[in-house]
Amino acid sequence: MAALRFGTGRSSVLALAAIGLWSTVAVSSLQLRRIPPFLLLGASFLLGALPGLRVSAFRGLRPRVLLLGVYGLFTYHLCLFTALRAGPPVETNLINYLWPLLMVVLTPLILPGCALKPRHLAGALLGFCGAALLVTGGSPGTFAGRALGYGLALTAAVIWSTYSLLTKRVGEFPTETVAVFCLASGALSLACHAAFEPSYLFAGSDGPWLLYMGLGPFGAAFYLWDRAVKDGDPRAIGTLAYLTPLLSTLWLILFGVGRLSAASAVAAVMIVGGAAIGGR
């Protein structure tokens, strides 16, 4: 029996590296929970710009490419953060995790010539069911009311899935241009902090975790994801993305702020199975 593989080649490795970094956001955010959200975003984005900040990142930068980057990085997080405040966090987060499924389903519409195969759709659906079980813990939500929160969460899912696909379609900018996206998104996030949040003075204990957050999930992960999507098959990469909530849960358990339940174990099997099926 042939071994199951999570995609092929370098692009899958890069995607998994980005997913691994994103999976640490929840546990890192817990260490920085005193920092207002948009201030944390702004500082993280600005730190994330450092690895790719060079002259070539600005050379030949077209306005539509910059708008695409701000659309993907800043607008996604703006919608998600607002959604989490406006709606129940569990259900809202679940709707947000529609983005890997949307990334798979929308591939033929945005990238002509990339037709869906049954295994891509099956893997994405199995991954979403696993993510739903993991996020809800097996307790069905009502999804009643809170239309604003749910609507913004769905908007966030659409934004990140289409941004990921459009970077492959545009494909005319070097990966270090993501540093400019981070700079612009950081500036806009800090503007939101100044407009909507109380001021905050960073503490010395914030430093190590903030540095990691900026250089890791809000830095290296964006560069890795950009290269992975451009070089790889987005139908396969989209199914791998459901590993994010699974790994995030495992990190929380490791840090003693979560627990492994029977539902979590079943969800893990479904997510890994979906990634294996869709990413082959």
ZADO-1210 file (C-alpha; in nm, 4 decimals, padded with zeros to 6 digits):
<atoms>
<atom x="00.0000" y="00.0000" z="00.0000" code="MET" pos="1"/>
<atom x="00.1454" y="00.3341" z="-00.1032" code="ALA" pos="2"/>
<atom x="00.2198" y="00.5754" z="00.1797" code="ALA" pos="3"/>
<atom x="-00.0024" y="00.8786" z="00.2093" code="LEU" pos="4"/>
<atom x="00.1756" y="01.2053" z="00.1416" code="ARG" pos="5"/>
<atom x="00.0851" y="01.5646" z="00.2302" code="PHE" pos="6"/>
<atom x="00.1259" y="01.7009" z="-00.1193" code="GLY" pos="7"/>
<atom x="00.4456" y="01.6859" z="-00.3174" code="THR" pos="8"/>
<atom x="00.7645" y="01.8797" z="-00.3209" code="GLY" pos="9"/>
<atom x="00.8943" y="02.1962" z="-00.1711" code="ARG" pos="10"/>
<atom x="00.5635" y="02.3875" z="-00.1782" code="SER" pos="11"/>
<atom x="00.3990" y="02.1445" z="00.0659" code="SER" pos="12"/>
<atom x="00.6936" y="02.1760" z="00.3051" code="VAL" pos="13"/>
<atom x="00.6707" y="02.5564" z="00.2894" code="LEU" pos="14"/>
<atom x="00.2923" y="02.5476" z="00.3446" code="ALA" pos="15"/>
<atom x="00.3310" y="02.3149" z="00.6432" code="LEU" pos="16"/>
<atom x="00.5965" y="02.5445" z="00.7910" code="ALA" pos="17"/>
<atom x="00.3579" y="02.8418" z="00.7637" code="ALA" pos="18"/>
<atom x="00.0737" y="02.6368" z="00.9117" code="ILE" pos="19"/>
<atom x="00.2992" y="02.5313" z="01.1989" code="GLY" pos="20"/>
<atom x="00.3798" y="02.8938" z="01.2790" code="LEU" pos="21"/>
<atom x="00.0140" y="03.0030" z="01.2558" code="TRP" pos="22"/>
<atom x="-00.0839" y="02.7230" z="01.4922" code="SER" pos="23"/>
<atom x="00.1108" y="02.8991" z="01.7709" code="THR" pos="24"/>
<atom x="-00.0880" y="03.2239" z="01.7468" code="VAL" pos="25"/>
<atom x="-00.3436" y="03.1212" z="02.0105" code="ALA" pos="26"/>
<atom x="-00.0887" y="03.0209" z="02.2739" code="VAL" pos="27"/>
<atom x="00.1285" y="03.3245" z="02.1955" code="SER" pos="28"/>
<atom x="-00.1712" y="03.5573" z="02.2174" code="SER" pos="29"/>
<atom x="-00.2478" y="03.4225" z="02.5644" code="LEU" pos="30"/>
<atom x="00.0951" y="03.5394" z="02.6774" code="GLN" pos="31"/>
<atom x="00.0230" y="03.8836" z="02.5291" code="LEU" pos="32"/>
<atom x="-00.3447" y="03.9123" z="02.6260" code="ARG" pos="33"/>
<atom x="-00.2837" y="04.2417" z="02.8099" code="ARG" pos="34"/>
<atom x="-00.1983" y="04.4153" z="02.4812" code="ILE" pos="35"/>
<atom x="-00.4974" y="04.5661" z="02.2945" code="PRO" pos="36"/>
<atom x="-00.5651" y="04.3566" z="01.9805" code="PRO" pos="37"/>
<atom x="-00.4977" y="04.6186" z="01.7140" code="PHE" pos="38"/>
<atom x="-00.1815" y="04.7342" z="01.8905" code="LEU" pos="39"/>
<atom x="-00.0648" y="04.3724" z="01.8987" code="LEU" pos="40"/>
<atom x="-00.1475" y="04.3379" z="01.5290" code="LEU" pos="41"/>
<atom x="00.0309" y="04.6604" z="01.4388" code="GLY" pos="42"/>
<atom x="00.3468" y="04.5759" z="01.6306" code="ALA" pos="43"/>
<atom x="00.3482" y="04.2193" z="01.4948" code="SER" pos="44"/>
<atom x="00.3051" y="04.3317" z="01.1339" code="PHE" pos="45"/>
<atom x="00.5862" y="04.5865" z="01.1635" code="LEU" pos="46"/>
<atom x="00.8194" y="04.3245" z="01.3116" code="LEU" pos="47"/>
<atom x="00.7073" y="04.0822" z="01.0418" code="GLY" pos="48"/>
<atom x="00.8199" y="04.3257" z="00.7728" code="ALA" pos="49"/>
<atom x="01.1838" y="04.3131" z="00.8897" code="LEU" pos="50"/>
<atom x="01.2911" y="03.9792" z="00.7332" code="PRO" pos="51"/>
<atom x="01.1916" y="04.0893" z="00.3825" code="GLY" pos="52"/>
<atom x="01.2654" y="04.4596" z="00.4089" code="LEU" pos="53"/>
<atom x="01.5056" y="04.5412" z="00.1277" code="ARG" pos="54"/>
<atom x="01.5120" y="04.7736" z="-00.1710" code="VAL" pos="55"/>
<atom x="01.3892" y="04.5015" z="-00.4080" code="SER" pos="56"/>
<atom x="01.0660" y="04.4757" z="-00.2064" code="ALA" pos="57"/>
<atom x="00.9680" y="04.8250" z="-00.3270" code="PHE" pos="58"/>
<atom x="01.1111" y="04.8100" z="-00.6781" code="ARG" pos="59"/>
<atom x="00.8405" y="04.8030" z="-00.9444" code="GLY" pos="60"/>
<atom x="00.5633" y="04.7675" z="-00.6862" code="LEU" pos="61"/>
<atom x="00.2314" y="04.8224" z="-00.8603" code="ARG" pos="62"/>
<atom x="-00.0634" y="04.9809" z="-00.6786" code="PRO" pos="63"/>
<atom x="-00.2879" y="04.6823" z="-00.7484" code="ARG" pos="64"/>
<atom x="-00.0323" y="04.4482" z="-00.5899" code="VAL" pos="65"/>
<atom x="-00.0090" y="04.6677" z="-00.2792" code="LEU" pos="66"/>
<atom x="-00.3886" y="04.6794" z="-00.2585" code="LEU" pos="67"/>
<atom x="-00.3982" y="04.3007" z="-00.2866" code="LEU" pos="68"/>
<atom x="-00.1539" y="04.2709" z="00.0038" code="GLY" pos="69"/>
<atom x="-00.3479" y="04.5122" z="00.2253" code="VAL" pos="70"/>
<atom x="-00.6702" y="04.3340" z="00.1270" code="TYR" pos="71"/>
<atom x="-00.5248" y="04.0001" z="00.2343" code="GLY" pos="72"/>
<atom x="-00.3312" y="04.0860" z="00.5477" code="LEU" pos="73"/>
<atom x="-00.5000" y="04.3889" z="00.7030" code="PHE" pos="74"/>
<atom x="-00.8625" y="04.3515" z="00.5902" code="THR" pos="75"/>
<atom x="-00.8705" y="03.9835" z="00.6832" code="TYR" pos="76"/>
<atom x="-00.7512" y="04.0502" z="01.0376" code="HIS" pos="77"/>
<atom x="-00.9753" y="04.3563" z="01.0720" code="LEU" pos="78"/>
<atom x="-01.2836" y="04.1482" z="00.9824" code="CYS" pos="79"/>
<atom x="-01.1774" y="03.8556" z="01.1995" code="LEU" pos="80"/>
<atom x="-01.0986" y="04.0639" z="01.5089" code="PHE" pos="81"/>
<atom x="-01.4231" y="04.2584" z="01.4743" code="THR" pos="82"/>
<atom x="-01.6174" y="03.9356" z="01.4190" code="ALA" pos="83"/>
<atom x="-01.4757" y="03.7766" z="01.7336" code="LEU" pos="84"/>
<atom x="-01.5942" y="04.0794" z="01.9316" code="ARG" pos="85"/>
<atom x="-01.9382" y="04.0917" z="01.7700" code="ALA" pos="86"/>
<atom x="-02.0255" y="03.7212" z="01.7760" code="GLY" pos="87"/>
<atom x="-01.9807" y="03.4095" z="01.9921" code="PRO" pos="88"/>
<atom x="-01.6106" y="03.3148" z="01.9601" code="PRO" pos="89"/>
<atom x="-01.6625" y="02.9407" z="01.8968" code="VAL" pos="90"/>
<atom x="-01.9152" y="02.9751" z="01.6165" code="GLU" pos="91"/>
<atom x="-01.7372" y="03.2788" z="01.4737" code="THR" pos="92"/>
<atom x="-01.4036" y="03.0985" z="01.4658" code="ASN" pos="93"/>
<atom x="-01.5664" y="02.8000" z="01.2980" code="LEU" pos="94"/>
<atom x="-01.7067" y="03.0178" z="01.0197" code="ILE" pos="95"/>
<atom x="-01.3625" y="03.1701" z="00.9745" code="ASN" pos="96"/>
<atom x="-01.2237" y="02.8204" z="00.9190" code="TYR" pos="97"/>
<atom x="-01.4292" y="02.7944" z="00.6030" code="LEU" pos="98"/>
<atom x="-01.1362" y="02.9622" z="00.4261" code="TRP" pos="99"/>
<atom x="-00.9429" y="02.6410" z="00.3446" code="PRO" pos="100"/>
<atom x="-01.2612" y="02.4912" z="00.1960" code="LEU" pos="101"/>
<atom x="-01.3273" y="02.8103" z="00.0004" code="LEU" pos="102"/>
<atom x="-00.9679" y="02.8088" z="-00.1206" code="MET" pos="103"/>
<atom x="-01.0227" y="02.4643" z="-00.2694" code="VAL" pos="104"/>
<atom x="-01.3695" y="02.5339" z="-00.4116" code="VAL" pos="105"/>
<atom x="-01.2785" y="02.8726" z="-00.5640" code="LEU" pos="106"/>
<atom x="-00.9600" y="02.7492" z="-00.7312" code="THR" pos="107"/>
<atom x="-01.1227" y="02.6733" z="-01.0718" code="PRO" pos="108"/>
<atom x="-01.2925" y="03.0165" z="-01.0743" code="LEU" pos="109"/>
<atom x="-00.9783" y="03.2188" z="-01.0014" code="ILE" pos="110"/>
<atom x="-00.7162" y="02.9933" z="-01.1605" code="LEU" pos="111"/>
<atom x="-00.8387" y="02.8646" z="-01.4975" code="PRO" pos="112"/>
<atom x="-00.7049" y="02.5215" z="-01.5808" code="GLY" pos="113"/>
<atom x="-00.7091" y="02.3995" z="-01.2199" code="CYS" pos="114"/>
<atom x="-01.0152" y="02.1770" z="-01.2212" code="ALA" pos="115"/>
<atom x="-01.1325" y="02.0172" z="-00.8993" code="LEU" pos="116"/>
<atom x="-01.0970" y="01.6455" z="-00.8597" code="LYS" pos="117"/>
<atom x="-01.3197" y="01.4432" z="-00.6243" code="PRO" pos="118"/>
<atom x="-01.0311" y="01.3862" z="-00.3822" code="ARG" pos="119"/>
<atom x="-00.9722" y="01.7616" z="-00.3436" code="HIS" pos="120"/>
<atom x="-01.3337" y="01.8276" z="-00.2512" code="LEU" pos="121"/>
<atom x="-01.3565" y="01.5174" z="-00.0317" code="ALA" pos="122"/>
<atom x="-01.0395" y="01.6115" z="00.1555" code="GLY" pos="123"/>
<atom x="-01.1546" y="01.9712" z="00.2074" code="ALA" pos="124"/>
<atom x="-01.4985" y="01.8655" z="00.3326" code="LEU" pos="125"/>
<atom x="-01.3541" y="01.6030" z="00.5664" code="LEU" pos="126"/>
<atom x="-01.1068" y="01.8603" z="00.6982" code="GLY" pos="127"/>
<atom x="-01.3828" y="02.1139" z="00.7613" code="PHE" pos="128"/>
<atom x="-01.5954" y="01.8553" z="00.9453" code="CYS" pos="129"/>
<atom x="-01.2934" y="01.7743" z="01.1605" code="GLY" pos="130"/>
<atom x="-01.2307" y="02.1428" z="01.2283" code="ALA" pos="131"/>
<atom x="-01.5993" y="02.1904" z="01.3162" code="ALA" pos="132"/>
<atom x="-01.5823" y="01.9021" z="01.5637" code="LEU" pos="133"/>
<atom x="-01.2592" y="02.0358" z="01.7115" code="LEU" pos="134"/>
<atom x="-01.3781" y="02.3962" z="01.7499" code="VAL" pos="135"/>
<atom x="-01.7223" y="02.3111" z="01.8896" code="THR" pos="136"/>
<atom x="-01.6131" y="02.0118" z="02.0979" code="GLY" pos="137"/>
<atom x="-01.9046" y="01.8152" z="01.9575" code="GLY" pos="138"/>
<atom x="-02.1648" y="02.0543" z="02.0996" code="SER" pos="139"/>
<atom x="-02.3667" y="02.2069" z="01.8168" code="PRO" pos="140"/>
<atom x="-02.4010" y="02.5848" z="01.8278" code="GLY" pos="141"/>
<atom x="-02.7254" y="02.7642" z="01.7667" code="THR" pos="142"/>
<atom x="-02.5904" y="03.0190" z="01.5174" code="PHE" pos="143"/>
<atom x="-02.8908" y="03.2311" z="01.6127" code="ALA" pos="144"/>
<atom x="-02.8556" y="03.6090" z="01.6103" code="GLY" pos="145"/>
<atom x="-02.5216" y="03.7909" z="01.6022" code="ARG" pos="146"/>
<atom x="-02.5540" y="03.8302" z="01.2248" code="ALA" pos="147"/>
<atom x="-02.2840" y="04.0971" z="01.2182" code="LEU" pos="148"/>
<atom x="-02.0239" y="03.8707" z="01.3778" code="GLY" pos="149"/>
<atom x="-02.1080" y="03.5771" z="01.1539" code="TYR" pos="150"/>
<atom x="-02.1145" y="03.7957" z="00.8438" code="GLY" pos="151"/>
<atom x="-01.7738" y="03.9422" z="00.9203" code="LEU" pos="152"/>
<atom x="-01.6295" y="03.5970" z="00.9922" code="ALA" pos="153"/>
<atom x="-01.7547" y="03.4725" z="00.6553" code="LEU" pos="154"/>
<atom x="-01.6124" y="03.7852" z="00.4912" code="THR" pos="155"/>
<atom x="-01.2773" y="03.7123" z="00.6544" code="ALA" pos="156"/>
<atom x="-01.2838" y="03.3562" z="00.5188" code="ALA" pos="157"/>
<atom x="-01.3600" y="03.4821" z="00.1681" code="VAL" pos="158"/>
<atom x="-01.0825" y="03.7433" z="00.1913" code="ILE" pos="159"/>
<atom x="-00.8042" y="03.5059" z="00.2942" code="TRP" pos="160"/>
<atom x="-00.9014" y="03.2333" z="00.0465" code="SER" pos="161"/>
<atom x="-00.9250" y="03.4749" z="-00.2470" code="THR" pos="162"/>
<atom x="-00.6074" y="03.6596" z="-00.1427" code="TYR" pos="163"/>
<atom x="-00.4166" y="03.3307" z="-00.1374" code="SER" pos="164"/>
<atom x="-00.5405" y="03.2369" z="-00.4851" code="LEU" pos="165"/>
<atom x="-00.4920" y="03.5828" z="-00.6331" code="LEU" pos="166"/>
<atom x="-00.1268" y="03.5919" z="-00.5270" code="THR" pos="167"/>
<atom x="-00.0770" y="03.2897" z="-00.7519" code="LYS" pos="168"/>
<atom x="-00.2751" y="03.4461" z="-01.0341" code="ARG" pos="169"/>
<atom x="-00.0986" y="03.7821" z="-01.0155" code="VAL" pos="170"/>
<atom x="00.2345" y="03.6109" z="-00.9575" code="GLY" pos="171"/>
<atom x="00.4319" y="03.9130" z="-01.0729" code="GLU" pos="172"/>
<atom x="00.5850" y="04.0283" z="-00.7463" code="PHE" pos="173"/>
<atom x="00.8763" y="03.8800" z="-00.5499" code="PRO" pos="174"/>
<atom x="00.8016" y="03.7228" z="-00.2134" code="THR" pos="175"/>
<atom x="00.9935" y="03.9960" z="-00.0291" code="GLU" pos="176"/>
<atom x="00.7173" y="04.2365" z="-00.1390" code="THR" pos="177"/>
<atom x="00.5154" y="04.0774" z="00.1428" code="VAL" pos="178"/>
<atom x="00.7289" y="04.3006" z="00.3691" code="ALA" pos="179"/>
<atom x="00.5587" y="04.6049" z="00.2147" code="VAL" pos="180"/>
<atom x="00.2209" y="04.4407" z="00.2763" code="PHE" pos="181"/>
<atom x="00.3203" y="04.3992" z="00.6415" code="CYS" pos="182"/>
<atom x="00.4351" y="04.7617" z="00.6692" code="LEU" pos="183"/>
<atom x="00.1107" y="04.8968" z="00.5259" code="ALA" pos="184"/>
<atom x="-00.1019" y="04.6586" z="00.7359" code="SER" pos="185"/>
<atom x="00.0952" y="04.7492" z="01.0487" code="GLY" pos="186"/>
<atom x="00.0409" y="05.1206" z="00.9917" code="ALA" pos="187"/>
<atom x="-00.3333" y="05.0701" z="00.9392" code="LEU" pos="188"/>
<atom x="-00.3567" y="04.8489" z="01.2489" code="SER" pos="189"/>
<atom x="-00.1851" y="05.1133" z="01.4617" code="LEU" pos="190"/>
<atom x="-00.4286" y="05.3722" z="01.3226" code="ALA" pos="191"/>
<atom x="-00.7168" y="05.1504" z="01.4393" code="CYS" pos="192"/>
<atom x="-00.5507" y="05.1192" z="01.7791" code="HIS" pos="193"/>
<atom x="-00.5216" y="05.4983" z="01.8096" code="ALA" pos="194"/>
<atom x="-00.8852" y="05.5429" z="01.7061" code="ALA" pos="195"/>
<atom x="-01.0580" y="05.2634" z="01.8978" code="PHE" pos="196"/>
<atom x="-00.8413" y="05.1264" z="02.1795" code="GLU" pos="197"/>
<atom x="-00.6952" y="05.2558" z="02.5064" code="PRO" pos="198"/>
<atom x="-00.3256" y="05.3359" z="02.5132" code="SER" pos="199"/>
<atom x="-00.0884" y="05.0706" z="02.6432" code="TYR" pos="200"/>
<atom x="00.2721" y="05.0804" z="02.7639" code="LEU" pos="201"/>
<atom x="00.4647" y="04.7670" z="02.6707" code="PHE" pos="202"/>
<atom x="00.6154" y="04.5708" z="02.9593" code="ALA" pos="203"/>
<atom x="00.9545" y="04.4030" z="02.9509" code="GLY" pos="204"/>
<atom x="00.7896" y="04.0612" z="02.9745" code="SER" pos="205"/>
<atom x="00.6048" y="04.1301" z="02.6477" code="ASP" pos="206"/>
<atom x="00.9307" y="04.1485" z="02.4542" code="GLY" pos="207"/>
<atom x="01.0212" y="03.7829" z="02.3842" code="PRO" pos="208"/>
<atom x="00.6668" y="03.6760" z="02.2965" code="TRP" pos="209"/>
<atom x="00.6041" y="03.9861" z="02.0847" code="LEU" pos="210"/>
<atom x="00.9301" y="03.9324" z="01.8989" code="LEU" pos="211"/>
<atom x="00.8325" y="03.5734" z="01.8283" code="TYR" pos="212"/>
<atom x="00.4808" y="03.6693" z="01.7193" code="MET" pos="213"/>
<atom x="00.6105" y="03.9317" z="01.4790" code="GLY" pos="214"/>
<atom x="00.8983" y="03.7375" z="01.3264" code="LEU" pos="215"/>
<atom x="00.7123" y="03.4046" z="01.3236" code="GLY" pos="216"/>
<atom x="00.3353" y="03.3901" z="01.2617" code="PRO" pos="217"/>
<atom x="00.3166" y="03.7505" z="01.1364" code="PHE" pos="218"/>
<atom x="00.6464" y="03.7440" z="00.9526" code="GLY" pos="219"/>
<atom x="00.8028" y="03.4248" z="00.8244" code="ALA" pos="220"/>
<atom x="00.4654" y="03.2514" z="00.7881" code="ALA" pos="221"/>
<atom x="00.3393" y="03.5079" z="00.5359" code="PHE" pos="222"/>
<atom x="00.6561" y="03.4748" z="00.3245" code="TYR" pos="223"/>
<atom x="00.6404" y="03.0952" z="00.3375" code="LEU" pos="224"/>
<atom x="00.2710" y="03.0915" z="00.2464" code="TRP" pos="225"/>
<atom x="00.3227" y="03.3277" z="-00.0471" code="ASP" pos="226"/>
<atom x="00.5966" y="03.1072" z="-00.1924" code="ARG" pos="227"/>
<atom x="00.4032" y="02.7862" z="-00.1259" code="ALA" pos="228"/>
<atom x="00.0854" y="02.9045" z="-00.2986" code="VAL" pos="229"/>
<atom x="00.2741" y="03.0473" z="-00.5968" code="LYS" pos="230"/>
<atom x="00.4793" y="02.7326" z="-00.6517" code="ASP" pos="231"/>
<atom x="00.2319" y="02.4655" z="-00.5451" code="GLY" pos="232"/>
<atom x="-00.1166" y="02.3312" z="-00.6071" code="ASP" pos="233"/>
<atom x="-00.3677" y="02.5442" z="-00.4108" code="PRO" pos="234"/>
<atom x="-00.6196" y="02.2595" z="-00.4117" code="ARG" pos="235"/>
<atom x="-00.3792" y="02.0440" z="-00.2128" code="ALA" pos="236"/>
<atom x="-00.2440" y="02.3291" z="00.0005" code="ILE" pos="237"/>
<atom x="-00.5986" y="02.4305" z="00.1008" code="GLY" pos="238"/>
<atom x="-00.6645" y="02.0887" z="00.2518" code="THR" pos="239"/>
<atom x="-00.3405" y="02.1059" z="00.4507" code="LEU" pos="240"/>
<atom x="-00.4588" y="02.4295" z="00.6147" code="ALA" pos="241"/>
<atom x="-00.7023" y="02.2420" z="00.8402" code="TYR" pos="242"/>
<atom x="-00.4007" y="02.1214" z="01.0332" code="LEU" pos="243"/>
<atom x="-00.3848" y="02.4742" z="01.1809" code="THR" pos="244"/>
<atom x="-00.6689" y="02.4385" z="01.4379" code="PRO" pos="245"/>
<atom x="-00.5509" y="02.0864" z="01.5221" code="LEU" pos="246"/>
<atom x="-00.1923" y="02.1935" z="01.5912" code="LEU" pos="247"/>
<atom x="-00.3201" y="02.5010" z="01.7750" code="SER" pos="248"/>
<atom x="-00.5192" y="02.2780" z="02.0090" code="THR" pos="249"/>
<atom x="-00.2159" y="02.0587" z="02.0705" code="LEU" pos="250"/>
<atom x="-00.0053" y="02.3659" z="02.1600" code="TRP" pos="251"/>
<atom x="-00.2717" y="02.4806" z="02.4066" code="LEU" pos="252"/>
<atom x="-00.2732" y="02.1347" z="02.5659" code="ILE" pos="253"/>
<atom x="00.1065" y="02.1399" z="02.5879" code="LEU" pos="254"/>
<atom x="00.0924" y="02.4766" z="02.7682" code="PHE" pos="255"/>
<atom x="-00.1728" y="02.3493" z="03.0079" code="GLY" pos="256"/>
<atom x="-00.4641" y="02.5624" z="02.8865" code="VAL" pos="257"/>
<atom x="-00.6528" y="02.2950" z="02.6952" code="GLY" pos="258"/>
<atom x="-00.7406" y="01.9290" z="02.7163" code="ARG" pos="259"/>
<atom x="-00.7582" y="01.6380" z="02.4754" code="LEU" pos="260"/>
<atom x="-01.1108" y="01.5009" z="02.4615" code="SER" pos="261"/>
<atom x="-01.2597" y="01.2120" z="02.2666" code="ALA" pos="262"/>
<atom x="-01.4064" y="01.4659" z="02.0229" code="ALA" pos="263"/>
<atom x="-01.0618" y="01.6197" z="01.9747" code="SER" pos="264"/>
<atom x="-00.9126" y="01.2782" z="01.8964" code="ALA" pos="265"/>
<atom x="-01.1814" y="01.2013" z="01.6379" code="VAL" pos="266"/>
<atom x="-01.1378" y="01.5495" z="01.4904" code="ALA" pos="267"/>
<atom x="-00.7631" y="01.4907" z="01.4621" code="ALA" pos="268"/>
<atom x="-00.8197" y="01.1731" z="01.2620" code="VAL" pos="269"/>
<atom x="-01.0647" y="01.3535" z="01.0310" code="MET" pos="270"/>
<atom x="-00.8341" y="01.6528" z="00.9748" code="ILE" pos="271"/>
<atom x="-00.5243" y="01.4434" z="00.9088" code="VAL" pos="272"/>
<atom x="-00.7307" y="01.2113" z="00.6881" code="GLY" pos="273"/>
<atom x="-00.8693" y="01.5045" z="00.4925" code="GLY" pos="274"/>
<atom x="-00.5211" y="01.6503" z="00.4465" code="ALA" pos="275"/>
<atom x="-00.3905" y="01.3126" z="00.3289" code="ALA" pos="276"/>
<atom x="-00.6741" y="01.2626" z="00.0800" code="ILE" pos="277"/>
<atom x="-00.6785" y="01.6141" z="-00.0619" code="GLY" pos="278"/>
<atom x="-00.3056" y="01.6730" z="-00.0521" code="GLY" pos="279"/>
<atom x="-00.1930" y="01.3579" z="-00.2321" code="ARG" pos="280"/>
</atoms>
